[in-house]
Amino acid sequence: MFSETQRLAVPGASLAYHHAEAAGPPRGILLISHGLAEHSKRYRRFAETMASRGYHVYAHDHRGHGETTAPDAPIGRFARRDGVEKVIGDVLAVRNYAASRHPGLPVILFGHSMGGLIALNAAITAPADFDAVAVWNSNFAVGLAGRAAQAILLAERMLKGSDVPSSLLPKLTFGAWGKSISGHRTEFDWLSHLPDEVDKYVADPLCGFDASVSLWLDLFELTFRAPQKAHLDRLPHDMPIHLVGGGEDPATERGKAILWLSNHLKAQGFSRISTEIYQDMRHETLNEIGAEAAIAAFADWCDEAVATSGAGKIPS
């Protein structure tokens, strides 16, 4: 079962996290990195399914999200400064804690949307710490539009500071994505076809908040950093990497950004790229029609990844 909120002390923060114990002989450890303006409790079904397949699952709230607390990270901000390094450091701290509790097991890092940006950056920061990486519904292919957004954010920071919500980025992202759904019922219909899932997100006080200027700047730093060749070359080119997108997800240009990342990684010499675009899904694959099949396919991929990993198989 998915645990109640637990706490892990890290430098400058108290990380809220949840844990699901593996059923039966453990196959590995799965770390979950959640998306922007949400939190780890939303991953209960996913975590419990993966636990039933033999994985110890850990999901924590990033700084500025959920129940994690830090003096310089109110809701909507990673940190007053060095936010990217701090959120990556948190992922590594959770990884080390999980590995200390279950020594010798392979570690898989999963990230959704913003969490995928963080996950890939964490992997290139500490490549020896992970045996496989999954990036779902993340957009690393922002190109010139992303550079323009950075310029807008820098102007906002100069005019009004970095620790207040951005005036323009929500309109260019969440707002635009919501309007792109024909006949949308709410501004968050771009998340899922399932009204109940959308309504739960809208009603959740820890979801849907406006991110600060500094958090948006941190997100673009993550977006542009990881795909650089010098950083990707830190990873073993035979590391299993699992990419998933939705064919109706406006946040990834309807899956095109996932295909871009897949092709980019292959061009850099990565040989074990698994890519799936679920054509009828929107942004939240885990909360969509057909989520069970997508999770089952992911679990199968995890089984294959851990079976060929170099980690010792010491049950714990």
C-alpha angles and dihedrals in degrees: 000000000000106000128235115257114302129184134234118187114222130167107296098354148061107226118212111214143167129214134201115195118227116254113230124347106356119244099187150311123282120199118197122209111192130213136256119297095007138078146229098266088073088070097064097113092046092047094048092048091051090046089054087056092056105271129129101224127204123183122177135184113248119232111283090026139089118335099334111118132203130158093238098038116073117169108301100028132083094203144319087259138355091028095157094053091046097052091046089048089053092054090051091048092053089046092053092046092050092046091050090054094046106028122196097019122126115254123223120192117208125188132180120204106313085012089059090054089052093044097054091045091050090051094053089046094054107014094167091059097067134056097192139003132211121198115188127184095347126142116217091154100081095128120168092350088060092051089050090051090051089053090051091050093049089052090050091049091052093048103041110003135260102268099068127080117278112250097207110031096067089054092049093048122019093022095047092044091051093051091049091069108091112236092002116190095201135011089255099055087110087076098065146344089234111094093201092056092048091048092051090053093048092048094047110100090207094056136073099024123150114261120228125248089252093052092051090050089050090051092054090048088055091046096053098036105059101052093056112115094231090058098040090051088067089070123079105257090224093057110127110246121186119201125188132177141164124245089217098042111119091191090068097034088260094307097315092114090056091051089048091055091047092052092043092054092047090050088054090056103262109151106187105059117147113193128184128174111192099209098203097045131097126205106307105059090177092057099041139097103281096025092134092060092047091051092048090051090049091050089052089051090050091052090054093045095052092043090062098036123114094232117114116250102235108156115224 
